[in-house]
Amino acid sequence: MSSAIKRLKKALRLIQERQSIDQLAQRLDSKRPIESIPVIPVEGPYNRSGQERRLGFVQEQTKKDFEKLSEPISDEMISSFKGNIENFIGMTQVPTGVIGPLHVEGIFASGDYYIPMATTEGALVASYNRGAKACTFSGGVTSIFMTEGVQRSPLFKFSSIAEGGKFAIWIAENLEHFKELTNEASRFAQLENLDIRLQGNEVILTFEYATGDAAGQNMVTICTQHICDYILATTPVKPKYWYIEGNYSGDKKANAVAFARVRGKKVTAEVRVPKDIVAKVLKSTPEKIAAYWRSSTVAVIQSGSIGAQGHIANGLAAMFLATGQDVACVSEASVGLTVMEVDENGNLYASVTVPNLIVGTVGGGTNLASQADCLRLMDCHGPGNARKFAEICAATLLAGELSIAAALSAGHFTRAHQLLGRKK
C-alpha cells in the first residue's frame, strides 16, 4: 500500500472518530441565514471607544475575557495606527532583543551597529549575536548595495495573438510617456524598465520602479494604475479585460525571476573569519563548516529550494517585525545564496547574496513609535537611509548563517535550543 493511501485512510479515520462522513457533509451543506451572522463592527474612529466597541463584540461572541488586549491605550497612540491596521482591538506583544556590535563597511553603511530583532524563538538572538561577534572580531562585514527595483505586472487579455502583438508593439513605443505618467502619480517613484511578455492572447507588462526610501509596494501599484488608466483610454487595441497584477511580479512569494534579477534591493556581503576566531567564537573549524555547507547545499538543491541558504528568514522576520517592515515580504526576501569555503590560508570565507530585500525607512510601519526607535538604533530612520539599512540587513543575515553553520557542523545545534529555546 502506498504511503499516500495510508495517509488518506488515516485522515478519514480521524474524521470518523469525531463524526460520520455523512454528518460532516450535512454540516457543510447547511447554510445560516445571512442576517443571523454576527459581523464585526468595522466602522468607527481610531480611538479607545472604537477599540472597546470591537473588543466588546468579540468578548460577547466568544464568551471570553482578554486581559492583555483590553489594556488601556491612549487615543493618540491608536490614531497613529491609521493606515497600518483595521478593526483594531489591541496590541500583540513581541519581545525585542538586540545583537552587536556588528561592524559593517559598505557603500552606505559604515561603522558598528546594534541590530534590533523581535522574535519569540528562543536561541535565535543568541545565535545571531554570536555570528555578529565573530564577524566584528574578524574586522567586520563588507556589505555592498548593488541595484534595486520593485515591480508591478498587469495582465491584459485579448481575443487573439495578433491583437496581443499589436498591443505589445504600441506599448513598447510609449515607454517615455509612461515615465512622465509615473512622475505625475508619485514624487518619489521612477520608472526604470518595462518588460513585455506575449503568451498566446495574453500580454503581461512588468513595470519596474525605483522607489526611493520606501519599500514601495503601494507606490508602484498607484503608479501602475495611473499608467494603465492611460493605456485603456488610448490604446488602439482594446483588451477584453485586464488586472492590475497578473501574479507575475513575485509580490510576497519566492520566485526564480526575482532571484535571478532583483525585487526590492539586491545586496551582497562577505566576511573572512580567521581560523582562531572560528575556534574561539564559533566553536568549530573552517574545514568542518565548509564541509557541512557543501553537503547542505547539495541537499537544499534536491529539495527544490530557490536559492541555497540556511535560515535567512529567521533574521529577516525578526528585523522586519522590529523595524516596521511588511513582514509578509519575508516570503520573497528570504530567497538568497550563501557560500562558505576555506581560503588559501586556512581561514573561513563566507558570503551571502540577497536579491529581494523589500525594505524601507519611510512609510508603512516605520513611523510607529517602537519601530521608529529600532530604526534609530541603527541610525536608519527616515529619508536617505533605505540602502544603508539594506546593507546592514545583509550583514546581519551573514552573521546568522555563520552561526547556524558552525552549530550544525560541530554538533551544537540541538544543545543550544535545549538550553535557550525551552522554558525551564
Secondary structure in CASP SS format (residue, H / E / C, confidence):
PFRMAT SS
TARGET T0000
AUTHOR 0000-0000-0000
METHOD secondary structure of the structure
MODEL  1
M C 1.00
S C 1.00
S H 1.00
A H 1.00
I H 1.00
K H 1.00
R H 1.00
L H 1.00
K H 1.00
K H 1.00
A H 1.00
L H 1.00
R H 1.00
L H 1.00
I H 1.00
Q H 1.00
E H 1.00
R H 1.00
Q C 1.00
S C 1.00
I H 1.00
D H 1.00
Q H 1.00
L H 1.00
A H 1.00
Q H 1.00
R H 1.00
L H 1.00
D H 1.00
S C 1.00
K C 1.00
R C 1.00
P C 1.00
I H 1.00
E H 1.00
S H 1.00
I C 1.00
P C 1.00
V C 1.00
I C 1.00
P C 1.00
V C 1.00
E C 1.00
G C 1.00
P C 1.00
Y C 1.00
N C 1.00
R H 1.00
S H 1.00
G H 1.00
Q H 1.00
E H 1.00
R H 1.00
R H 1.00
L H 1.00
G H 1.00
F H 1.00
V H 1.00
Q H 1.00
E H 1.00
Q H 1.00
T H 1.00
K C 1.00
K C 1.00
D C 1.00
F C 1.00
E C 1.00
K C 1.00
L C 1.00
S C 1.00
E C 1.00
P C 1.00
I C 1.00
S C 1.00
D H 1.00
E H 1.00
M H 1.00
I H 1.00
S H 1.00
S C 1.00
F C 1.00
K C 1.00
G C 1.00
N C 1.00
I C 1.00
E C 1.00
N C 1.00
F C 1.00
I C 1.00
G C 1.00
M C 1.00
T C 1.00
Q C 1.00
V C 1.00
P C 1.00
T E 1.00
G E 1.00
V E 1.00
I E 1.00
G E 1.00
P E 1.00
L E 1.00
H E 1.00
V E 1.00
E E 1.00
G E 1.00
I C 1.00
F C 1.00
A C 1.00
S E 1.00
G E 1.00
D E 1.00
Y E 1.00
Y E 1.00
I E 1.00
P E 1.00
M E 1.00
A E 1.00
T C 1.00
T C 1.00
E C 1.00
G C 1.00
A C 1.00
L H 1.00
V H 1.00
A H 1.00
S H 1.00
Y H 1.00
N H 1.00
R H 1.00
G H 1.00
A H 1.00
K H 1.00
A H 1.00
C H 1.00
T H 1.00
F H 1.00
S C 1.00
G C 1.00
G C 1.00
V E 1.00
T E 1.00
S E 1.00
I E 1.00
F E 1.00
M E 1.00
T E 1.00
E E 1.00
G E 1.00
V E 1.00
Q E 1.00
R E 1.00
S C 1.00
P C 1.00
L E 1.00
F E 1.00
K E 1.00
F C 1.00
S C 1.00
S C 1.00
I H 1.00
A H 1.00
E H 1.00
G H 1.00
G H 1.00
K H 1.00
F H 1.00
A H 1.00
I H 1.00
W H 1.00
I H 1.00
A H 1.00
E C 1.00
N C 1.00
L H 1.00
E H 1.00
H H 1.00
F H 1.00
K H 1.00
E H 1.00
L H 1.00
T H 1.00
N H 1.00
E H 1.00
A H 1.00
S C 1.00
R C 1.00
F C 1.00
A C 1.00
Q E 1.00
L E 1.00
E E 1.00
N E 1.00
L E 1.00
D E 1.00
I E 1.00
R E 1.00
L E 1.00
Q E 1.00
G C 1.00
N C 1.00
E E 1.00
V E 1.00
I E 1.00
L E 1.00
T E 1.00
F E 1.00
E E 1.00
Y E 1.00
A E 1.00
T C 1.00
G C 1.00
D C 1.00
A E 1.00
A C 1.00
G C 1.00
Q H 1.00
N H 1.00
M H 1.00
V H 1.00
T H 1.00
I H 1.00
C H 1.00
T H 1.00
Q H 1.00
H H 1.00
I H 1.00
C H 1.00
D H 1.00
Y H 1.00
I H 1.00
L H 1.00
A H 1.00
T H 1.00
T C 1.00
P C 1.00
V C 1.00
K C 1.00
P C 1.00
K C 1.00
Y E 1.00
W E 1.00
Y E 1.00
I C 1.00
E C 1.00
G C 1.00
N C 1.00
Y C 1.00
S C 1.00
G C 1.00
D C 1.00
K C 1.00
K C 1.00
A C 1.00
N C 1.00
A H 1.00
V H 1.00
A H 1.00
F H 1.00
A H 1.00
R C 1.00
V C 1.00
R C 1.00
G E 1.00
K E 1.00
K E 1.00
V E 1.00
T E 1.00
A E 1.00
E E 1.00
V E 1.00
R E 1.00
V E 1.00
P C 1.00
K H 1.00
D H 1.00
I H 1.00
V H 1.00
A H 1.00
K H 1.00
V C 1.00
L C 1.00
K C 1.00
S C 1.00
T C 1.00
P H 1.00
E H 1.00
K H 1.00
I H 1.00
A H 1.00
A H 1.00
Y H 1.00
W H 1.00
R H 1.00
S H 1.00
S H 1.00
T H 1.00
V H 1.00
A H 1.00
V H 1.00
I H 1.00
Q H 1.00
S C 1.00
G C 1.00
S C 1.00
I C 1.00
G C 1.00
A E 1.00
Q C 1.00
G C 1.00
H C 1.00
I H 1.00
A H 1.00
N H 1.00
G H 1.00
L H 1.00
A H 1.00
A H 1.00
M H 1.00
F H 1.00
L H 1.00
A H 1.00
T H 1.00
G C 1.00
Q C 1.00
D C 1.00
V H 1.00
A H 1.00
C H 1.00
V H 1.00
S H 1.00
E H 1.00
A H 1.00
S C 1.00
V C 1.00
G C 1.00
L E 1.00
T E 1.00
V E 1.00
M E 1.00
E E 1.00
V E 1.00
D C 1.00
E C 1.00
N C 1.00
G C 1.00
N C 1.00
L E 1.00
Y E 1.00
A E 1.00
S E 1.00
V E 1.00
T E 1.00
V E 1.00
P E 1.00
N E 1.00
L E 1.00
I C 1.00
V C 1.00
G C 1.00
T C 1.00
V E 1.00
G C 1.00
G C 1.00
G C 1.00
T C 1.00
N C 1.00
L C 1.00
A H 1.00
S H 1.00
Q H 1.00
A H 1.00
D H 1.00
C H 1.00
L H 1.00
R H 1.00
L H 1.00
M C 1.00
D C 1.00
C C 1.00
H C 1.00
G C 1.00
P C 1.00
G C 1.00
N C 1.00
A H 1.00
R H 1.00
K H 1.00
F H 1.00
A H 1.00
E H 1.00
I H 1.00
C H 1.00
A H 1.00
A H 1.00
T H 1.00
L H 1.00
L H 1.00
A H 1.00
G H 1.00
E H 1.00
L H 1.00
S H 1.00
I H 1.00
A H 1.00
A H 1.00
A H 1.00
L H 1.00
S H 1.00
A H 1.00
G C 1.00
H C 1.00
F H 1.00
T H 1.00
R H 1.00
A H 1.00
H H 1.00
Q H 1.00
L H 1.00
L H 1.00
G C 1.00
R C 1.00
K C 1.00
K C 1.00
END
